[in-house]
Amino acid sequence: MKITFYGHASLGIEVDGVHILVDPFISGNENAKHIDISTLKADYILLTHAHQDHILDVETIAKNTDAVIVSNFEIVTHFQNKGLEGHPMNHGGSWDFEFGVVKYVNAIHTSSFPDGSYGGQPGGFVIEGEHKNIYIAGDTALTMDMKLIPLRTKLDLAILPIGDNFTMGIDDAILASDFVQCDKVLGYHFDTFGYIEIDHEVAKRKFFEKDKDLMLLKIGDSLEL
């Protein structure tokens, strides 16, 4: 499993030749101007919620790639009405896709489209691949629901928001990694706007002091599990 960071909360995941994008907000991110969305591959696009900083590039990429949009019922219906293909889910539900089993799990946040219309309830994703399992938290506060995840799935990586203000900050993300029983963390949702700028060294040190590994990838860089 190869995971590429495209800035903010945007990720590319490759599993056995299948390409998945998560929350593509790239063209509107000044820090990601070197990423050309027309070159991105996508068989699936996973969306955690409807905010513009998570769906901005969905239509463009889906039209370029014929990707299937996976999200809550309301978000998928929104894009299906635009002629795009989708697979609707809701909290607690799982589906066995070609790249692995995806479960849509709880997140505490808000979810509305840029025009203010209802975007369903926000969520995160647990992906159980053939060899590796990951948790993509989405935009969320620390929640006790995270403790349910390791009851079913042993995680190899937790992808957690760390920018604070709109989501968890560093200290709550450390607790979240305890809740999901995964000490290997990829941080995201940071540095895009002034409200969510972080001190990278302080963040890494705090995780290290708790015997945890916080990875902060440069935009366009990847890690492999």
Stockholm file with secondary structure:
# STOCKHOLM 1.0

chainA/1-225         MKITFYGHASLGIEVDGVHILVDPFISGNENAKHIDISTLKADYILLTHAHQDHILDVETIAKNTDAVIVSNFEIVTHFQNKGLEGHPMNHGGSWDFEFGVVKYVNAIHTSSFPDGSYGGQPGGFVIEGEHKNIYIAGDTALTMDMKLIPLRTKLDLAILPIGDNFTMGIDDAILASDFVQCDKVLGYHFDTFGYIEIDHEVAKRKFFEKDKDLMLLKIGDSLEL
#=GR chainA/1-225 SS CEEEECSTTCEEEEETTEEEEESCCCTTCGGGTTCCGGGCCCSEEECSCCCHHHHTTHHHHHHHHCCEEEEEHHHHHHHHTTTCCEEEECTTCEEEETTEEEEEEECCSCCBCTTSCBCCCCEEEEEECSSCEEEECCSCCCCGGGGGHHHHCCCSEEEEECCCSSSCCHHHHHHHHHHTTCCEEEEESCSSSGGGCCCHHHHHHHHHHTTCEEECCCTTCEEEC
#=GC SS_cons         CEEEECSTTCEEEEETTEEEEESCCCTTCGGGTTCCGGGCCCSEEECSCCCHHHHTTHHHHHHHHCCEEEEEHHHHHHHHTTTCCEEEECTTCEEEETTEEEEEEECCSCCBCTTSCBCCCCEEEEEECSSCEEEECCSCCCCGGGGGHHHHCCCSEEEEECCCSSSCCHHHHHHHHHHTTCCEEEEESCSSSGGGCCCHHHHHHHHHHTTCEEECCCTTCEEEC
//
